[in-house]
């Protein structure tokens, strides 16, 4: 079998879709050595795949805006190139599959319904037009994959997808997150990102668009934690591009004091963290905090969980689907509750150890091997 893949997000490995694309097709290729995978990218990437993976550079060629270039690349350049390669099937790991009927079976992975349900992601006429076309194309695909039961239910409702042609291909933490970092590795990572050894810190890793609700976390920390406790808040990552979606991120400050009050805790922004440094960073943190309002999956939560880092996360459906009883949940806008949870595990060693034991008992039910097996089973039915 020859499978054609839109590999656009391999140029953005720091995103959830980038991680999904890389680990899914790397594992598929490893587990199916007799099949060939043809991956198309708009920019050069330096990634290791097996011998049965061919990566082709097809630069964007449309002389318009960035959005027009992207659309033309998805809708014309990629399908045309893959047809020339005589692929048996096409897989688009995000909703960028052909808007028109296509000669070959097309699969698409829809990670969430955020572009269709949150108005902030439809803030221009061209964006709304693109997203409406994408939603209709999802319904037209031969098969739809998604990354959680929560998203599956929403896609059936929003995109009107036949339930019989949608299945779940779960995200999973990469293998390195299951390994225990040495103290030397932890110390090296702390030095690299200017974090103090033996000083506790709450950790946030993820995006910074408005739905991630990082502004609430920062406000609670600066007003209700940092003045009283010697603990830091580390924000890893950064903006992906210029957009009104990052308005609150642009307003984040990093004060040494708030008004006349000297802060005992600091706000630390590391910028983007190298993938190989993430396990040690998770394992060095006091607790992981994520107050997102909406997710299709949330890979950093899974990474923190298998790193055995206590979790304080929003009580949205997909978090409960992934973590069950292994996390502390709260309404993402309940600032008093957040402050209480953060303070209680700081001042009460028994409470903190209880949360450590809770996450120690977590067994991740997801793996890229199982996901690749499920995806290949669908391919074989379509070809």
ABEGO torsion letter per residue (X at the ends): XBBBBBAAAAABAABAAAAAAAAAAAAAAAABAABBBBBBBABBBBBBBBAABBBBBBBBABBBBAAAAAAAAAAAAAAAAAAAAGBABBBBABBABBABBBABBBBBBBABAAAAABAAABABAAAAAAAAAAAAAAAABABBBBABAAAAAAAAAAAGBBAAABBBBBBBBBAAAABBBBAAAAAAAAAAAGBBBGBBBBBBBEBABAAAGAAAAAAAAAAAAAAABBBBBBBBEBBABBBAAAAAAAABBBBABBEABBBABBBBBAEBBBAAAAAAAAAABABBBBABABBABBAAAAAAAAAGBBBBBBABAAAAAAAEAABBBBBAABAAAAAAAAAAAAABAAAAAAAAAAAAABBBABBAAAAAAAAAAAAAAAX
